[in-house]
Amino acid sequence: MKISICKYLGGLLWMMVALPASAGATHPDELWYTKPALKWDAEALPIGNGRMGAMLYGGVKNDRIQFNEQSLWSGDNNWDGAYETGDHGFGAYRNFGEFSVQFDHADAATGYQRALNIRTGVHTTFFDIDGVHYKREAFASHPDQSIVFRYTADKKGGLSGKICMQSAQGAVSVAGANGLSFVGEMPNHLKYAAKLQVTHEGGKVSVEGNNWVFQDCNTIVIYLDARTNYKPDYASGWRGADPMPRILQELAAAQKTSYQTLISRHIKDLTHLTGAATVDIGSTTADLLALPIDVRLTKYAAGGVDPDLEETMFQYGRYLLASCSRAGGLPANLQGLWNDSNSPAWASDYHNNINIQMNYWAVESTNLSDCHVPLIDFITAFREPCRVATKKAFGQHVRGWTARTSQNIFGGNGWEWNIPASAWYAQHVFEHWAFTMDNNYLRNTGYPILKEVCQFWEDRLKKMPDGTLMIPNGWSPEHGPREDGVMHDQQLVWDLFQNYLEAAKALRIDPDYQVKVADMQAHLAPNKTGKWGQLQEWQEDRDDPDDQHRHTSHLFAVYPGRQISMVKTPELAKAAIISLRSRSGNYGKNINTPFTVESTVGDSRRSWTWPWRCALWARLREGEKAGMMVRGLLTYNTLPNLFASHPPFQLDGNFGISGAVAEMLLQSHAGEIHLLPGIPAGWAAKGSFKGLKARGGFTVDCTWENGRVTKYRISAAKPTKVWVRVNDKKTQVLTEKE
């Protein structure tokens, strides 16, 4: 039992036992179902080790497993904007393959259940057939770089059947003495390989054609590994060593390790991440908790109350990120890691006008900082090809770089230029430092990126007759024409300059350039309030109060930016509230209509719009509306396996809602730590959170009743004075040592 000394409001000390992850559910960390999956995107369940992932169906007679490896991409390093998603050009993220275990037993089962534990990352299936109890376990191990599947029966010799494997790229699968494998090469000369090795207890095995046959076994354990020769290095042509030797090495090591050690090592590794932050926002009734997740989701969508389901959605986003974004690998793409298509929507690429950024909104605030590293490594690796593309498009004299809206893993830039993309990337580079206070990282990695992107804008800003600076030829994604001074762009560059200045000050470096950047920031054309009180999207006051466009690009300054806040710029914040109401169909002709989940309609119902608006409402201290956005995502854009649906399936909504919920409970962007800035009445009765992070390297725990903080604890690497806003009162406290 972990005990820590915490601060009690009023100056007394108290002792706090570490809080449980959930409010007492029968399966507090599980998504569970009473029938096998049929639909890949809506019903199958995901596991992943950061690099490699699988979707599990839990079939009774035929257990199908589809798998991916994050670097299996078609396409090339195209810089010219072409968005051809076939074998060449921009390309696309591809399906690696699948395997199936086909059993000889009957198909009619009783007592069926399949479940995914989103804390441990272990998928289980069990059922009974003719008095025999069958159980399966599966997990994707990051420490051992393989996916492991274990099949057992409580009757001796109860497992018979065959295993087959198929490449989704046309390679031929070959059966050998200990399993199956395939090796191939994409048209873009990316090499790929997969190997499935099998061990068994009891019975006998044989090879029949391209299948691996087992008979009368007690236990079967399958080890899967898949890789490509992708290398995240422009100078190396994005290619490295052949994949199969490393696969053989990793599988040999896994097979030499006991199953119990493998699963224990996996659980310890993953729970270090998934268990780092918890929230408790209420208790779901026992009758609801006794139901499968898909049934609970249906009842919730019909208006039911299920706080544990909302907690699960928060934790699910964190689980998915920990499962598809680990150091040494690529960042999460539009589908995270999981893809069953060779022509997925939007190539399952890296969209940098909101999507990849939203994927990482929860990463620092919910204590998953290590999972941010793949995105920062991606930005670092892509600087040189983006420099090349930028010079070709904007002139050889331009310093720095930016990117087109869509990016592949080979330095390729597709579709329209998103000119402030590098400024938004730079925000993530800065935030990683702001939350960790790692000055070595800032000096060696973060600061050079921040400065170079500032130099791009130094060369590009347009000076107007009145002396103000505007971003030329900008665009408010994905809304309106290209023109000068679009507020989305102005806000992003303001944010970039602010982040640079704070980084340079922390490192005590480049004083002359600090003066230059501060002067540019001071002359940026400011935000404007329009004729109906709205925050303008463009320099010209032409916003339509009945416009319900899905994007809220001109509200970047509220979230994830920090130029506009209730504390420092209350009038602009009020204008932002009016703009957000308008986009939600609650202004203009509907100004007197109640704001509800149901009234947010049409284009505004997207997997990623709910989280952004949730975070915006939280920053604007509108807790009820923030809570409605959580309900909206679960009601209208969540599939039975809790995947968010754009539509189609897209995971930014899952990742984003975790970050948005964190903003409802804790904020630290305005020079203070604010506890419970945006909780709705439905969460107010009693709750807590533990392990959320605040800028400055702080870890925060908090307990509340009736919407008021009763206890809190703020800790850091060393005691530090920090301003805290608690129950509408701002006070300075000394943090405890972690």
N, C-alpha and C positions, 0 to 999 in steps of 0.2 A: 504494500500500500504506500503510495507516494503522498507525503505530507509537505506542504510548503507554507511559509508564513506570508500572510497577505495583509493588505491595508484595509482597515475597516473605516467606513465613513464616520468622521468625527474624531479620528486620531487613535482609536483603540486598535489593537492587533487581534487577529483571529486565525484559526487554523482551518485550512481548506483541504479536504480530500479530493484528489483528482476526479473530475466528473466523468461519468460514463458517456459513451458516444451517442447514445440514443435515449429516448424517453421510456425505455422498458419494453420494447417490442419483443414478440416471440422470436422474430428473426430480425434483430435491430439493424444488421448490416447486410441483409440479403435481399436480392431480387429473386423471388421464387415463383414457380409456375407448376400447374398440374397436368400439363401436356407438352409434348415435344414442339419445337419451333417448326414452322413451315416457311415463313418469309424471312429472308436473310436480313433485310434492313430493319424490320419491325419486331421480330421475335427472337432471332438468334442472339446469343450473349457473348460479349467481348472479353478476351484476356489479352495481355500484352506485356512484353518485357522492355518496352521502350523502342527497340529495334524491330522486333518481330511480333506479330499478333495473329490471333485466330478468332473465328466466330464459330460458336458451338450450338448445335441444334438439339442434341439430346435425344436422337431417335432411338427407338427400342430395338428394332431388328437391324436397322442400318444407321450407325452413328456416323454422321457426316461432319467433317471439320474442314472449313475453308481457311486458308492462311495467307498472310502477307509478310513482306519484308520491305521496310520503308524506302529503300533505294532502287526498287525495280521500276524504272521509268523508261519510257520510250522518249524519242526526241533528241535535240541537240542544243548547243549553246547559240540560240538565235537571238539576236539583239534588235531586230528590225520591227518587232511588233506583230509579226504574223502569229496567228493563233491556231495553226493547224495542229490537231491533237492526235495524229496518226503515228506512224513509225518514226517519222522525221519531223523537222520543224520544232514547234514548241513541245509536242509530245504530251504524254499523260502518265499519271501514276497507274500501274498495272496490277492486276490480280496475279498472284504468284502460283496458286494452285489449290488443290484440296486432296484429302484422302478420306477413305471411308473404311469403317470396320463393320463387316456384314456378318451377322451371327446366324447360326443354324437354329437357334431356339425360336419359339413362336413369337408372334407380334402382339398378342393380346396380353397386356400387363395390368396389374392392379397396384394400388398404392404408389402411383407414379409421382415423382417430384424431381424437378431440376432447379438448381439454384446457383447464383453467383454471389459470393461474399465479397462486397466491395471494399472491405477493409483488408482481407487477406489475399484477395485475388485468386481464390480457389473455387473452381466450378465443380459442382457435384450433381450426379444423377443417380437415382435409385428407384427400383421397382421390383415387383415380384411376378414370377411366371411359374405356374405349376409347382408352387411351394418352394421355389428357389429364390433367394434374395440376391439381386444384382446391384452392384455399386460401382460408380466410376468417379474418378477425381481427375482434374486437369488444372494445370497452372503454367504460366509463362515465367520462367526464372531469369531474372536479370543477373544474379551472381553467377549462374552456370550457363547463361546464354543459350538456353534451349527451352522448348515447350515439352512438358511431360504429361503423359496420359496413363492412368492406371485403371485397369479393369479387374474386378474380382467377383466371385460368386461364392455363396456360403455352402455350396455343394461341391464336393471333390470332383474335379474333372468337368466342371459345369460350363466351361467356355470353349466353344468350337466355332470356326468360321474362317473368314479370309480378310486380308487387308489389301487394298489397292490404292494407288496414288496417281494423280494426273497433274501435269503441268498445264497452266492456263496460257502458256506461250508456245506450245507446240513441241516441246521436248518430249522424248520417249522415256517413260518410266521403266526401270530395269529392276527385277527382283534378284536378291542375292541371299546368301545363307543367313544373314542377320537383319534383313529388311529390304527397303526399296530406296531408289535414288533416281534423280534425273539431272542432266547437265545441258545447258544450252547457251545460245548467244543471240541477243536482240539484233535487229537490223541496224541499230546505232552502235553496234559492237560492245554493248554492255554484256558481260558474261554473268551467268547466274547458275546456281546449283542448289539442290535440296536433297537431304538424306533423312530417311526415317529408319531408325534402328529399333529392334524389338528384343526384349528379354521375356522369358516366361518361366513359370514354376509349374512342374507337372506336365503331363501330356507330351505331345510331339508336334513338330513343325516340319513344313516342306515348302518347296517352291513349285508353283504350277503356272507356267507361262510368266506373265508379269505380275502375278499375285503372290502374296505371302500367306500360306495356309497354316492354321493352328487347330489342334484337335485335342479335346479332353484336358485342357489346361486349367489350373487353379487360379492363376494370376497372369496377366499380361501387362507389361509396362512398355510404352512407346515413347521414344525420344525423337524429337523433330528439330532440325536446324536448317535454315535457309539463308543464303547470302548472295551478294553480287560482288563484282570487282570495282564498285563505285568508290571513289576517294574524293572527299570534299576539298579539292585543291585545283584551282584554275591552272597553275603552272604544270600540273601533271596530266592535264587533259581530262580531269575528273575520273581517272582510271587508276586502279592499284593492282594488288596481287590477285591471282586466281582464287575463287572462293572455296573450292572443295577442300584443299589441304587444311584450312582453318576449321571448316565444318567437321572434318574427321577428328581433328584434335579436340574440339569442344565436346563432341559426342563421346569420344573415348573417355574423357575426364568425367563426364556425367555418369556414364555406365559404371565406372569404377567406384562411384559414390552411392551409398545406400539410399533407397527411396526416402526413408525418413529424414536423412540428412538433407537431401535435396529440397524437400517440401519445407522443412524447418528453416533452412537458409533463405528460401524464397519468402516465407512469411515474415521473418525478421527484417529482411530488406524492405519489403513493400510496406509493412505496417509502420516502419520508421517514418515514412512519408504520409500515408493515409491517416495515421493516428496523431499526426503533429498538430492538428486543429480539429476541434469539435464544436458543434452548436446544439443547444437544446432549446427549442422555441415552444414547447408544449407537449401534451400527451394525447396520443390517439387512443380512442376507445378500444377495449379488448376485442370486441366483435369485429372491428375493422382490421385489427392487426392479425387476426386469424385468417384473413383472406389473402390470396395471391396478389402480387403487385398489379397485374393487369386489371384485375377486378377492382382493386382500390382506386386505380387511376380513372376507371370509368365512373365510379361513384363520386370521386373528387370533381371530375369534369361536369357532373350533374349538379354540383353545388355543395358537395359534402365537405366536412371539416376533417382534415388529416394532417396535422402538423408534422408527424413522423415522415410522411411522404415528402413534404417540403424539405425536411432535413436530409432525407435520402437523396433528393435531387442535388442538394448542395454537395454532399459527399461523393455522389456519382461523378460529377464534373471533376472533382479532385482525383478520384480513382482513375478516370479515363486519362487525365493528363499525366499522372504518375506512370500509367501503363504505355504511353506513347511518346514521351519526351524525357529521355534520360541523357546524361552527359556522355559525349562521344558519338551521339547520333544526330539525326535530322530533327527539325522541329515538327510539331503537329501540323498536318495539312488540313484542307477543308473537311476531310473525313477522319481526321486524327491519324489513324494508322490503318483502318479497316476498310477494305474495298474488294468487292467481288466482280468488278467490271473492268474490261479493257478500254472502255470509253466512258468513264465516270463523268458525272455532271461537272462542268467547269474544269475538267481534267483532274479533279481532286488536287488542285494546285495550291499555291501560296498567293492568296488575294490580299494585297496590302492596303486596301482602302477601308478596311474595318476588320476583315475576317481573321487574318493571322494574329492581329493585335488582340482581338477579343479572346482568341484561344488562350492568351496569357494574362488576362486581366486578374485571374485569381492567384497567379503563381507566387507573387510576393506577399500579398495580404493574407493568404491562407496557409502560409508557412511551407511552401513548396519551392523555395528559392533555387535549389539545385536543378529543378526541372526547367528553369529559365535558360540555363546554359546552352541547350541546343539552338535556341533562337538567336542568342548572341553570337554563337559560333557561326551560324548561317549568315548573319549580317557581316561578320568579319571575313568569311570566305568569299562572299559575293562582292566585296568592295572593288576588286580589280576588274572583273567583267562588267560591273555596273559603271565604273569609270570609263571603260572603252565605249559602252553603249551611250553614255551621257555625252561624251565628246563628239561622237558621230551625230548625235541629234541636236546638240546645243552649241557646238563649236569647240575647236581644239583649245581655245584659251580658257575655257571654263574649268575651274578647280572643283574638286570634290565629285560627288555623284548623286544620282537619284535612280528611280526605277519606274518601269511600267507597272500597271495594276496587277498583272499576273506574272508569277515567276515559277520556273521549274528548278530542278536541282542541279542543272548544268550551267548556271549563270545566265539562263535565258530570260528574256523579257518579252512578254506578249501583251496584246491588246493596247488600250490607251495609256499614254503616259500619266501616271499619278505623280505629278511633279513634287508634291511635298512628302512623298513616301519615305524618303530617307530621314526627314524630320520626325516622322512618327516612329520609325525604327529607333531613332536616337532617344526617344522617350523611354523605350524599354531598356536601352543601354544604361541610361541614367537611373531609372527606377531600381535596377538591380543593385546599384551602389547605394541609392537612397535608403533602401530597406536593410542592406547588409553592412553598410559603412566599411566596406572592404577597399581600403585606399590602394592596395597593390593592384587589385583589379582595375580600379579607376585610372590609375597612372598608366598601366600597360595596355589596357584594352579599351576602356570606356572613353577616356579623354581624347585619344587620337581620333576616334570616330566622331565625337561631338564637335571637335574643332574643324575637321574636314567638311562636315555637313554645313557648319556655319560659313565656311569659306565659299561653298557652293552658292549660298544665299547672298553672301556679300557681293558676289559677281553678278547675281541675277536680279536683285531688288530694283524696282523702278521708282525713280524720284519724281514726284508730282510737282506741279507749279507751286503748291502751298508748302512744299518741303517735306510732306509725308512720304513714306515708303510703302509701295504696294507690290504684292506678288503679281507679276504679269501673267496673263493668259491662263488663269486658274480655272478650276472647276469644282463645283460643290457636289461631290459624289452622292448619288448618280442622278443629278438633278440640275437642270438649267444649262445655259450655254457656257462656253469658255470666255472669260473676260477678266479684267484686272480687279484685284482687291476683293476676291471672294472671301467671305469671313472665315470659312473653314481653313483656308490656306493661311490667312493672316494669323489666326489663332495658333495654328501649328508652328509657325515660325517664331511667334512670340514665346511659345513653350520651349522650343529648341534653344532660343537665346537665353531664357531664364535658367534652363538646365545647364547650359554651358557655363554661365556666370557662377552658379553655385559650385560646379565641379572645379572650375579654375581657382576659385577662392579656397576651396578645401585643400587643393594641392599647392596653393601659393605659387602659381605659375602664370606666365604670359600676362603681366599686368597691362602692357600696352594694348594687347588684343582684347583684354577685358573691357578697356575703355571704348574700343571700337564697337564691340558687340553691344555694350550698354547703350551707346549712342544710337545704333541701328534699332534696337528694341524700343527706345524712347520715341523714335520717329515713325514707327509702324502705324499705318492708318488704324484708328481705334475701332472698337465695336460700336455699333449704333443702335439706338432704339427708334423704331418706326412709328408710323402714323396711328396704328391701332395698339401701340404699347409693346409690340413684339421686338425680340432681338432679330435684327435684320440678317438675312442670309447673304445679301449682296450689298454693294455700295448704294445702288439705287433702291429706293423704298418701294418695292413691287411685290412683296410677299402677299400671298393669298390666304386669308384667315380660314378658308375651307380646304386648304391643301393638306391631304393626308398621306403624303409621300412617306415611304418606308424609312428613308434616311433622315437622320437628324444631324447632318454634318456640321451645321453652324452652331451646334451646342457642344462641340469638342471642348471649348473653353471651360465648360462646367464639369464634364467627365468624358474621357479620362484626363483631360487637361486640368489646370487649376487657376487660370487667369480670372475666372468668374466664380465667386463664392458668396454664400450668405453672410459670411463674416466680413470680408474685405470689400466687396462690391455689391451691396444689397440691391441697388436699383437695377443693375444689369441682371442680377439673379431674378428679380421680379419679371423682367422682360423675357428671360429665358423660360420662366414658368408659363407665360402666355404663349410663347412659341411652341412649347411642348404640349400644352393643351390643344393648340390648333392642330398639330400633327396627329393628335389622338382623336380628332373629330369632336372636340369639346369647346370649339370657339366658333366665330362667325355665325352661321345659321343655327348652330347647335349650342350657342353660348349658355343657354338656360337649361340645357339637357343635363341630367346627372351624369357624372363621370363614373363609368362602370367598366368591368372587364368586357362585357358584351358590347359596349358602345365603341370599343376599339376594333375597327373592322377593316376588311379589304386588304389593301397594300400594307397596312400596319401589322398584320398578323404574319410575322415571319419568325423563324427560330431565333434569329439574332436581334430582331427589333425589341422583343420583350426584355432581354437582359440589359440592352443599352438604356432603354427607357427606365427600367428598374433602378439602375445605377444613377441616372440623371435625377429621378425623383428623390432618391435617397440623399444625393448631394444637395438638393433643394429643400430638404427636410420635410418632404411630403410622404410620410411613412405609409399612409393608407394607399396612396396611388402606387408606391413602390411594391407594396404587398399585392396589389391587383395585377401587377406585371408578372410576379411569380405565378399567380393563379392563371394568368393568361397563357403563359408558356406551357404549363402542365395541362391546361384545358384544350388548347387549340393546336399546339405544335409539338406534342410529345407522343411518341409511338409506344406500343405496349412494352417494349424492352427499355423504355425511358430514353431512347435516342431522340434528339431534337430533329424536327423535320422542317426544312425551309418553306415548303417542300421543293426538291426531294430531301432525303436524309442529309444532314450536315451537322457537324458537332460543335460549331462555334456557340450555339445556344446552350449546350451543356456546359462548356467551359465558362462561358460568360456569366451564366446565372450564379455560379459559385462566387465569382468576383463581385457581382452585384449584391448578393446577400451579405457578403462581408462589409460592403459599404453601408448597408442598413444598420449594421451593428457597431461599426468602428470606422472612423475617418481620421486621416492625419495629413491631409494635403494643404491645410490652411494655417500651418504654423502652430497647431495644437493637436492633441489627441482628444477626439470627441467621442464619448461613449453613448451608444444608442441614439444616433442622430436621426434615424429614419425607420423606427420599427412601427408596424401597424398595430392596431388594437388587438387583433387576434393573437399576437405574440406577447402582448404586454403583461399578462397575468403573472407569469412566473417563467424564468428561463435563465440561461447562462451560455457563455462561450468560453473556450479555453484555447490558447495557442495562436490566436490571431496576431498579426504583425502590424506594427506602425513604423512609418518612416523614422529614421534615426537609429535603427537597430533594436527596437523595442518589441518585447513580447507581452501581450495583454490578455488577462483573464478577467471575466466580469460576471456578476450574478445580479439579477434584478427581480423585483416584484412590483406589480401594478404600474409597470412602465417606468419605474424609478430604480436607479442603480443602488444596490444595497452593499455590495462588496466589490472590490476590484484589486487587481495586482498588476503592476507594470515592472518588468525586469529588463535588464540589459547586461552587456558584458562587464560594464563597470558602473557604479552609481552615477547617475546623471540627473540634473535638474531638467524637468520638462513641464510644459503647460498642459493641463488636462481640463476639459470641459465635462463636468459631471452634474446631471440634473439641472442644467441651464446655468451652472455657476462655474466660472473659470478660476482655476487655482494652480499654483506651482507646487510640484511634489518632487521628492528625490526618489529615483527608481531603486529597486532592489537589485542585487547582483544575481545573475543567472547561475 
